[in-house]
Amino acid sequence: MPADILLDGPLSWRQVAAVAEGASLSLSPAARSRIETARGLVQLIVEQGIRAYGVNTGVGALCDVIVGESKLRQLSRNIVMSHAVAVGPALEAPAVRAVIAAAINNFAHGYSGVRAELVERLLALLASDCIPEVPAHGSVGYLAHMAHIALVLLGAGHARIHGERRSGAAALQAAGMEPLVLEAKEGLSLVNGTPCVTGLAALALKRSEQLLDWADLIGAMSFENLHGQLSAFAPEALRLRPSPALIQVGERLRSTLEGSAILAQSAGRRTQDPLSLRAIPQVHGAVRDQLDHAGKATDAELASVTDNPIVLGSPQAPRALSEAHAVGAAIGLSADSLGIAIAELAAMSERRIDRLVNPLVSALPAFLAAESGVGSGFMIAQYTAVALAAENRRLAAPASLDGGITSGLQEDHLCHATPAALKLLDILANAQIILAIELLAAAQAYDLQPTALARAPRTESVYRALRERIPHYADERPLAGDIELARRILEERRAGDF
């Protein structure tokens, strides 16, 4: 279980990812004080009749419609109800936990104006494993997903508590909570900002990091099976391109393949290898650069106030400023860029799979079949990799350029940050399966090597661990089952364990 996290200053993306994976989250006294101070300013704004967007006005194109004090609770509740319009399959529980953590982080900056009680209720959802049901689609950047989380606080919608689907009211009761009555601005604050994209991005970053480590290791296994020329990874050559990530990948490859009798025998037999083998440091290193950039962008988003409006000032001069911090262009662009990078990494993996199964270049039995002709081996598994790589190319089209106009011309530019993060997660899921197929193909290729030369100690360790769970393939069972088992290994284990 991940370590407990105390929220004092801004969370990092790694901390949000840890909450997604089950870490507990609590507020420091300083964070609570900031929340309470901002709440006091909202109360003064209401009492003094200071016009403030979404506090005592309508929202969107209705921003100039004044709402009387007697209807401010109704306004907050109605905002949640009208914004809960997401559709499609529900987000997985870790994704919802990440979104809630990002929302709490935003409120703790002390510019949102919600009550501490509301934040404590969100923390209680995490602590009691009461996970709101949040449909995945329907957001152009924010609003809808958080509205479905807010529904459960009100005793509406649905949630899963300890894995069991219940109505929002029943889930709250099971968790020992009463439905919340929202006060002024709380409805808007709950659906506002960029917690959805930020939480999803943090989860995607964690998965990307794990997948990249596996990609280096699996790529090395294919390189060994295809008798690559290690000279391409020579440090004196790689350092001529000044990229720390490229150098890191080169070091990983050399370390992984150290002691390989297969590669020792093949050294110097070819002038150079195809790019899907030779360029692993250059491509994987470039993907790591994008991962680093996306991590910095996500941390910057977590350090930012993303409400509109923000409340600030003093008890003597409370203010509510309308701005556009809820527009998550920076994090949307970074999610788009990382999606393109992961798609390229997966496409390169598919090319190595093709080389492993293609007898014209592999010097191995056709399609890695145990009995060629009678068996098709990995012929059609490569089709699946091709299909997923093609789907990734379609998904990699940038969401940030989708545009659109909403709310009666009031919101006439949209950055589609949340869709960018959602499709990044889809690209990662496809890439994980492609790499799982490459892992299986590499293990099968080891079984079919024409000589009994020793593998590198590290690739031997991976091969043995895989064979403990997945035996050699001889067309005697559906290969889809093996692919799923291999995918789980990539999900459950770290490449650094070997």
Summary of the structure (lengths in Angstrom):
residues: 498
radius of gyration: 26.0
end to end distance: 21.2
largest distance: 85.0
contacts: 1818
relative contact order: 0.12
helix: 60%
strand: 8%
